[in-house]
Amino acid sequence: MKKYICIILFLLLAATPLLSQSAPAIDENIPYLMTFGGNASTSWGDDDLCQIFYCLIPSSQTDPVYIRVYDPDTGGALDEPKGEYNTITNFSIYAGKGCWLDTAALVISKTGNYRNGYLSSSKSFGFDPEYDKKWYSFGPFNPSEGEYVAKLGGRVFKIIAQGISGDDGNLYKYFLSTSPVENIAVEGGNLFTYKYHLRLSDDQQHVSQIYPFVDDRTISIQVSNFDWDNDGIIRIFSVAKNGIPCDVSGDDNWIIREFPILDEEKNSTVEIQFIKNKSVQVKNNNVVITVRNQYGISLPFYVVPIGGRPVYSPKIRMK
């Protein structure tokens, strides 16, 4: 059965048109990722002041790759100040054995072995105008240094953004590139996370979406969100769900809603859609999202959805 699941996932990955390796992806319609300084209050929307992403490099890629960060400093035009800027954010790249396999079920919490693997590159950024609204490139990385994961059809690197000190919000983006000076996609690559820390748009007409992948073992999912702040509604879409509403959290707390998974939804992508509050404008809203299966294991959000965006099929509900 495990071999069968691996083959299905590999085929889904191979069939997906991975045209961009940005995080957030263009299709997600999310302005920025966010991480607050190490002394920040969780009430600003970051529950653990740390974000972990994984970069999937296909086995066919043999040339060096780069992990690029847009606006890595905290200060200037994009970031969120709490008084004067005083925040240091560290970005660290991990590779090798244990980079992914020892952490995949644990990254919903900044505890345990979340830094497993070997440290390949690291840099801390404060208030550095040199990097404001500009790209910084980590690398080059030899793809063979990543941890090989057969069921994903490639090798995995891990990037951790962690607030070291200060209390401001750092807003940034990633891009997986074959060039150190421009964004050139790695053909067949992808990025994913198990706990999405994101900044919502201030535009009340804005709709964003993220894409957890539901594997063959999943019979139910628990969708959790942190610090939603009355910023509209959350809806769930899949081949069998047509915009089912999800409970939303209040200030500085988590809320959980459980949804059953039908056979038709297994080995496919689910869409979680964020629809802004149309009557009251909520600005600078930072949110954290996780999805777990019935075993409490977190499911991955791929920035480019595996198998494509789900298309609701009313025939499934009519069975």
DOLOKE-763405 format. One line per field, with one value per residue (C-alpha): residue number from 0; y negated, z, x negated; residue in three letters. Coordinates in pm, 1 decimal. Example, Ala and Ser with C-alpha at 12.3 -4.5 7.8 and 13.67 -1.06 7.14 Angstrom:
% residues 2
k = 0	1
c2 = 450.0	106.0
c3 = 780.0	714.0
c1 = -1230.0	-1367.0
r = ALA	SER
% end
This chain:
% residues 319
k = 0	1	2	3	4	5	6	7	8	9	10	11	12	13	14	15	16	17	18	19	20	21	22	23	24	25	26	27	28	29	30	31	32	33	34	35	36	37	38	39	40	41	42	43	44	45	46	47	48	49	50	51	52	53	54	55	56	57	58	59	60	61	62	63	64	65	66	67	68	69	70	71	72	73	74	75	76	77	78	79	80	81	82	83	84	85	86	87	88	89	90	91	92	93	94	95	96	97	98	99	100	101	102	103	104	105	106	107	108	109	110	111	112	113	114	115	116	117	118	119	120	121	122	123	124	125	126	127	128	129	130	131	132	133	134	135	136	137	138	139	140	141	142	143	144	145	146	147	148	149	150	151	152	153	154	155	156	157	158	159	160	161	162	163	164	165	166	167	168	169	170	171	172	173	174	175	176	177	178	179	180	181	182	183	184	185	186	187	188	189	190	191	192	193	194	195	196	197	198	199	200	201	202	203	204	205	206	207	208	209	210	211	212	213	214	215	216	217	218	219	220	221	222	223	224	225	226	227	228	229	230	231	232	233	234	235	236	237	238	239	240	241	242	243	244	245	246	247	248	249	250	251	252	253	254	255	256	257	258	259	260	261	262	263	264	265	266	267	268	269	270	271	272	273	274	275	276	277	278	279	280	281	282	283	284	285	286	287	288	289	290	291	292	293	294	295	296	297	298	299	300	301	302	303	304	305	306	307	308	309	310	311	312	313	314	315	316	317	318
c2 = 0.0	-245.1	-180.6	-245.3	-576.6	-686.9	-613.9	-815.2	-1114.0	-1103.5	-1099.0	-1389.1	-1588.1	-1508.9	-1606.3	-1941.0	-2244.1	-2386.8	-2717.4	-2921.4	-2855.6	-3165.6	-3157.0	-3287.3	-3179.1	-3416.1	-3190.6	-3203.2	-3579.5	-3631.2	-3950.7	-3820.3	-3561.5	-3701.4	-3638.6	-3860.5	-3938.5	-3709.8	-3944.9	-4014.3	-3950.0	-3661.9	-3894.2	-4047.5	-3725.1	-3509.2	-3225.0	-3103.8	-3367.2	-3107.5	-2983.4	-2667.0	-2608.6	-2321.4	-2344.7	-2038.9	-1990.1	-1724.4	-1441.4	-1562.7	-1889.2	-1862.5	-2226.9	-2446.9	-2615.1	-2926.6	-3013.3	-3382.6	-3601.2	-3924.3	-4206.5	-3997.4	-4295.8	-4440.5	-4807.9	-5035.5	-5020.9	-4676.6	-4567.3	-4624.7	-4845.5	-4836.0	-5165.3	-5200.3	-4904.7	-4681.4	-4332.1	-4071.9	-3783.9	-3483.1	-3283.0	-2938.6	-2672.8	-2304.9	-2002.8	-1638.0	-1346.7	-1440.7	-1774.5	-1662.8	-1307.4	-1381.5	-1696.3	-1657.0	-1571.5	-1815.2	-2148.7	-2263.3	-2359.6	-2525.3	-2244.6	-1925.0	-1851.7	-2120.8	-2216.0	-1861.7	-1818.0	-2004.7	-2382.7	-2478.7	-2856.9	-3123.4	-3500.6	-3743.1	-4070.0	-4375.4	-4721.3	-4707.5	-4954.9	-4767.7	-4482.4	-4681.7	-4568.6	-4378.4	-4012.0	-3826.8	-3492.5	-3194.8	-2945.9	-2802.9	-2466.8	-2137.0	-1953.5	-1630.6	-1784.8	-1786.9	-1497.6	-1245.5	-1169.5	-897.1	-963.7	-1329.4	-1240.1	-1461.8	-1621.1	-1858.4	-2163.8	-2342.6	-2716.5	-2849.5	-3214.8	-3288.8	-3609.6	-3641.4	-3969.8	-4276.8	-4295.9	-4411.9	-4214.1	-4102.3	-4058.1	-3871.2	-3626.0	-3327.3	-3213.1	-2886.6	-2982.0	-2857.6	-3206.1	-3415.7	-3746.0	-3681.8	-3459.0	-3166.8	-2872.1	-2527.9	-2310.2	-2062.3	-2225.0	-2330.2	-2476.3	-2360.4	-2418.6	-2252.8	-2573.5	-2880.4	-3222.1	-3483.4	-3847.1	-3913.3	-4202.8	-4526.8	-4529.4	-4434.2	-4280.9	-4051.1	-3670.1	-3450.0	-3073.6	-2800.9	-2435.0	-2146.9	-1803.7	-1519.6	-1179.0	-830.3	-770.4	-1074.9	-1023.7	-1363.1	-1695.1	-1949.6	-2303.2	-2539.2	-2913.4	-3160.1	-3528.2	-3579.5	-3907.4	-3916.5	-3963.4	-3801.5	-3430.1	-3109.1	-2852.4	-2501.1	-2378.3	-2035.5	-1794.0	-1722.6	-2049.2	-2366.8	-2649.5	-2495.5	-2764.1	-2716.5	-2861.9	-3161.3	-3252.3	-3568.1	-3774.3	-3573.1	-3231.6	-2914.4	-2757.2	-2413.2	-2282.0	-1917.7	-1804.8	-1446.4	-1339.5	-1130.0	-866.6	-1098.0	-1364.4	-1139.8	-1193.0	-1535.8	-1901.6	-2096.8	-2473.3	-2693.8	-3031.0	-3355.8	-3613.3	-3958.6	-4139.1	-4353.6	-4576.3	-4656.1	-4707.8	-4510.3	-4619.6	-4446.1	-4115.2	-3833.4	-3477.3	-3127.3	-2818.6	-2446.1	-2133.3	-1797.7	-1453.9	-1223.6	-1115.4	-1472.7	-1477.7	-1804.2	-1801.8	-1997.5	-2319.6	-2326.6	-2672.9	-2512.9	-2273.0	-1907.0	-1796.2	-2152.8	-2349.0	-2134.3	-2152.2	-2082.6	-1795.2	-1793.2	-1434.2	-1318.5	-1470.3	-1313.5	-957.4
c3 = 0.0	87.3	-249.5	-421.6	-236.5	-326.6	-695.8	-691.5	-523.2	-764.2	-1064.3	-922.0	-873.9	-1225.0	-1374.0	-1194.5	-1400.0	-1160.5	-1329.9	-1030.1	-706.0	-509.8	-158.3	-140.5	-496.0	-734.2	-740.7	-360.8	-376.6	-40.7	-2.2	224.1	469.1	817.5	1122.4	1429.7	1648.4	1935.7	2199.1	2022.1	2172.0	2011.9	1998.8	1685.1	1501.5	1520.8	1768.2	1786.3	1607.7	1368.8	1020.0	850.2	474.9	263.2	-89.2	-309.4	-580.0	-841.2	-896.1	-1253.3	-1128.1	-1115.2	-1154.5	-843.1	-695.7	-483.5	-215.8	-248.9	15.7	-72.6	183.8	455.2	679.4	928.5	856.6	571.4	335.6	389.4	749.3	1056.8	1327.7	1697.5	1789.0	1652.7	1454.6	1677.7	1533.2	1426.6	1206.5	1130.3	808.8	816.2	543.9	641.9	426.2	462.0	656.0	895.3	724.8	645.4	763.5	1133.3	1140.6	905.0	1180.7	1436.1	1260.4	1390.1	1703.9	1749.8	1969.1	1950.1	1646.0	1411.2	1326.2	1231.8	932.9	893.2	878.3	524.8	538.0	779.3	798.8	1039.4	931.2	1134.6	1010.9	692.3	417.8	184.1	174.7	187.3	-101.6	-248.3	-289.4	-94.0	-233.2	-24.8	-215.7	-446.4	-317.9	-480.9	-513.5	-404.0	-56.2	9.3	185.9	-67.1	-22.0	-260.3	-233.8	-324.8	-620.8	-519.4	-253.3	20.7	178.7	479.8	546.8	892.0	955.6	1327.4	1523.8	1744.1	1919.4	1896.6	1854.2	1495.9	1212.9	927.5	595.6	321.1	29.4	-99.8	-446.6	-545.8	-837.1	-1065.3	-1061.9	-777.7	-937.0	-1080.0	-1025.3	-1266.0	-1163.0	-1098.9	-1342.0	-1144.4	-809.4	-535.2	-185.2	103.0	470.2	745.6	928.1	721.7	879.5	643.7	607.9	459.9	224.2	348.8	40.5	145.4	-199.1	-164.6	-163.9	-81.4	-81.7	29.8	-68.9	177.5	23.1	160.5	137.7	114.8	492.7	580.1	682.1	847.7	875.2	1154.1	1015.6	1275.4	1251.7	1493.6	1554.8	1267.7	1420.6	1260.7	916.1	709.5	653.4	575.0	333.9	235.3	-125.6	-272.5	-528.5	-271.2	-71.7	-225.7	7.7	347.4	615.6	873.0	1224.9	1273.2	1575.8	1783.0	1906.9	2020.6	2023.9	1817.1	1694.0	1535.4	1294.6	1185.1	839.9	715.0	406.3	142.0	-65.7	-367.4	-177.2	-89.2	-274.0	-382.0	-292.1	-76.0	-107.4	201.1	94.1	294.7	209.3	359.9	576.3	337.1	600.6	832.0	710.5	907.7	838.0	901.1	981.8	1046.7	1061.0	1123.0	964.2	1017.6	894.6	1074.0	994.1	1237.3	1386.9	1470.4	1198.7	1008.2	632.4	385.1	209.2	-138.4	-291.1	-628.2	-557.9	-629.7	-912.1	-958.3	-780.8	-677.2	-890.9	-709.8	-858.2	-753.7	-880.8	-583.4	-335.9	-520.5	-460.5
c1 = 0.0	-281.2	-444.6	-110.2	-64.6	-416.9	-353.9	-29.0	-193.8	-486.3	-251.9	-51.6	-370.2	-486.6	-148.1	-126.3	-234.6	-491.4	-556.2	-664.6	-844.5	-752.8	-614.5	-353.0	-268.9	-93.8	211.6	241.6	300.7	127.8	-78.4	-357.1	-479.3	-533.2	-749.7	-764.6	-1065.0	-1157.0	-1012.0	-681.3	-340.5	-150.6	152.7	0.8	83.6	-230.1	-187.0	-549.7	-764.8	-905.8	-817.7	-945.5	-932.4	-1062.9	-1206.0	-1151.4	-1414.8	-1327.3	-1575.8	-1627.4	-1783.1	-2162.5	-2266.1	-2298.9	-1991.2	-1939.0	-1685.0	-1606.5	-1440.9	-1262.3	-1289.0	-1459.2	-1528.5	-1278.5	-1225.3	-1131.7	-838.3	-683.9	-729.6	-513.6	-669.7	-586.1	-750.2	-1102.1	-1233.0	-1444.7	-1395.6	-1650.5	-1532.2	-1749.5	-1710.2	-1875.8	-1899.1	-1923.5	-2005.2	-2103.2	-1959.9	-1681.1	-1614.9	-1259.1	-1195.9	-1251.2	-1040.0	-743.7	-495.5	-640.7	-662.8	-325.5	-516.7	-855.4	-981.4	-1182.8	-1396.8	-1269.9	-1631.9	-1738.3	-1964.6	-2289.9	-2313.9	-2414.2	-2376.7	-2253.6	-2221.8	-2052.0	-1894.0	-1801.3	-1704.1	-1913.7	-1807.0	-2043.7	-1790.5	-1466.0	-1240.8	-1536.0	-1630.1	-1898.3	-2017.9	-2128.8	-2341.7	-2452.2	-2328.1	-2413.1	-2078.9	-2247.0	-2297.8	-1922.5	-1753.3	-1626.0	-1253.4	-1139.6	-767.1	-821.4	-1040.5	-1329.7	-1544.8	-1438.7	-1602.1	-1455.1	-1449.0	-1366.2	-1281.0	-1292.8	-1254.5	-1562.1	-1488.9	-1267.6	-890.2	-825.0	-670.6	-896.7	-712.1	-897.5	-875.5	-1076.2	-1172.6	-1341.8	-1567.7	-1843.3	-1999.8	-2146.6	-2044.0	-1696.9	-1395.9	-1422.6	-1206.4	-1351.4	-1158.3	-948.3	-1027.9	-788.4	-777.0	-562.4	-499.2	-298.5	-213.0	-136.2	-214.5	-74.2	27.8	371.4	433.2	590.1	816.3	1171.7	1237.5	938.2	966.4	666.5	629.9	388.6	371.5	323.2	269.2	485.6	319.2	467.3	466.6	677.1	1040.9	1090.0	906.6	888.3	851.7	705.2	657.0	497.3	581.5	828.3	952.9	1301.2	1149.2	1421.7	1482.6	1294.0	1439.7	1331.8	1343.2	1266.4	1409.0	1683.4	1705.5	1839.2	1742.8	1822.3	1770.4	1496.5	1502.6	1272.5	1062.5	1061.3	769.7	466.4	634.4	673.3	995.3	1041.7	1305.4	1316.2	1431.0	1481.2	1286.1	1463.8	1288.4	1302.4	1106.6	812.9	485.1	603.5	572.9	818.3	853.9	887.0	1017.9	989.8	1258.3	1206.7	1460.1	1666.7	1829.9	1537.3	1182.4	925.6	567.2	234.9	401.0	154.2	289.7	152.7	315.0	259.8	438.9	406.1	540.5	724.0	389.5	293.0	25.1	-0.8	63.8	-150.9	-48.4	-205.0	-241.4	-166.2	123.8	55.7	283.1	408.4	681.1	978.9	1290.5	1617.3	1817.9	2185.7	2213.2	2007.1	2252.8	2546.8	2425.3
r = MET	LYS	LYS	TYR	ILE	CYS	ILE	ILE	LEU	PHE	LEU	LEU	LEU	ALA	ALA	THR	PRO	LEU	LEU	SER	GLN	SER	ALA	PRO	ALA	ILE	ASP	GLU	ASN	ILE	PRO	TYR	LEU	MET	THR	PHE	GLY	GLY	ASN	ALA	SER	THR	SER	TRP	GLY	ASP	ASP	ASP	LEU	CYS	GLN	ILE	PHE	TYR	CYS	LEU	ILE	PRO	SER	SER	GLN	THR	ASP	PRO	VAL	TYR	ILE	ARG	VAL	TYR	ASP	PRO	ASP	THR	GLY	GLY	ALA	LEU	ASP	GLU	PRO	LYS	GLY	GLU	TYR	ASN	THR	ILE	THR	ASN	PHE	SER	ILE	TYR	ALA	GLY	LYS	GLY	CYS	TRP	LEU	ASP	THR	ALA	ALA	LEU	VAL	ILE	SER	LYS	THR	GLY	ASN	TYR	ARG	ASN	GLY	TYR	LEU	SER	SER	SER	LYS	SER	PHE	GLY	PHE	ASP	PRO	GLU	TYR	ASP	LYS	LYS	TRP	TYR	SER	PHE	GLY	PRO	PHE	ASN	PRO	SER	GLU	GLY	GLU	TYR	VAL	ALA	LYS	LEU	GLY	GLY	ARG	VAL	PHE	LYS	ILE	ILE	ALA	GLN	GLY	ILE	SER	GLY	ASP	ASP	GLY	ASN	LEU	TYR	LYS	TYR	PHE	LEU	SER	THR	SER	PRO	VAL	GLU	ASN	ILE	ALA	VAL	GLU	GLY	GLY	ASN	LEU	PHE	THR	TYR	LYS	TYR	HIS	LEU	ARG	LEU	SER	ASP	ASP	GLN	GLN	HIS	VAL	SER	GLN	ILE	TYR	PRO	PHE	VAL	ASP	ASP	ARG	THR	ILE	SER	ILE	GLN	VAL	SER	ASN	PHE	ASP	TRP	ASP	ASN	ASP	GLY	ILE	ILE	ARG	ILE	PHE	SER	VAL	ALA	LYS	ASN	GLY	ILE	PRO	CYS	ASP	VAL	SER	GLY	ASP	ASP	ASN	TRP	ILE	ILE	ARG	GLU	PHE	PRO	ILE	LEU	ASP	GLU	GLU	LYS	ASN	SER	THR	VAL	GLU	ILE	GLN	PHE	ILE	LYS	ASN	LYS	SER	VAL	GLN	VAL	LYS	ASN	ASN	ASN	VAL	VAL	ILE	THR	VAL	ARG	ASN	GLN	TYR	GLY	ILE	SER	LEU	PRO	PHE	TYR	VAL	VAL	PRO	ILE	GLY	GLY	ARG	PRO	VAL	TYR	SER	PRO	LYS	ILE	ARG	MET	LYS
% end
